[in-house]
Amino acid sequence: MAKKTTKQTKTLAQKEIAKAKKELANAKKKFLAAEKKVAGFIKKHPAKAAAAAAGIAAAVGSAIAAGLTLKKKAKKKR
């Protein structure tokens, strides 16, 4: 396989950067659409949204607590 010249490498890098920018723009559009859907759901179903948020908060809190507990146990073994 032949070595690529600096110019070829720069051209390839520019193409990849352009591709990444397009992908990022597409991801932003999808995120904004999802955000609008969530906002609409919250307005239509505030109780369900609150319950879901509480469940997520409990899960995240449990995960953090479990991680801290494991960290403390690891320190005690040293």
N, C-alpha and C positions, 0 to 999 in steps of 0.2 A: 504494500500500500504506500503510495507516494505521500510525502509530507505536504501539508497544506501551507500555502504562502500566508503571509501576514494579511494581505488584502483579502484572500479567500476566507480566512478566519474572521476578519472584521465583518465581511458581508454576511457570513453565516450567523454571527452574533447579532447583527442588526435585524436579520430575519426572525431570529428567535425572540428578540426583544419586542418586535412588532406583534408577533404571535402571542406573547405573554400579555401585552397590553390589551389585545382583543379579548383574550380569555378573562382578564380582570374586569373589563367593561361588561362582559356577559354575566359574570358572577355578581357584579354590583346590581345589574338589572334584576336578576333572579332574587337577590336578597331583598331589594326594595319591594318586589311583588309579594314575597313571603311576609314581609313586615306589614304590608297593607292587609293581607289576609288575617294575620294575627290580630291586628288592631280591630278589624271588623268583627272577628270572633269575640273579642273581649267586650265590645259594645253590645253584641247580641246576647252573650252568655256570661255575664260578670261573675256569677256564682261558680260556674264551672272553671272559669279562668283563675279565680282565686284559689279554688281547690287544687288545680293543677300546679299553680305557683307554690302553694304550701307543700305539696308533695315533692316537688323538685327541690325546694329549700331543705326539706327534711332529708332527702337522699344525699344532697351535697354536704349537709352538716354531718350526717352519719359517716360519710366517706372521709371527711376531714378528721373527725374524732377518731376513727379507726386508724388513720395514718399517723396521727399524733401518738396514739397508744402504742402502736408498733415501734415508733421511733423511740419512745421512752423505754420500752422493753429492751430494745437493742442497746441503748446506752447503759442500762443496768448490767447487761451481760459482760461489758468491757471491764 
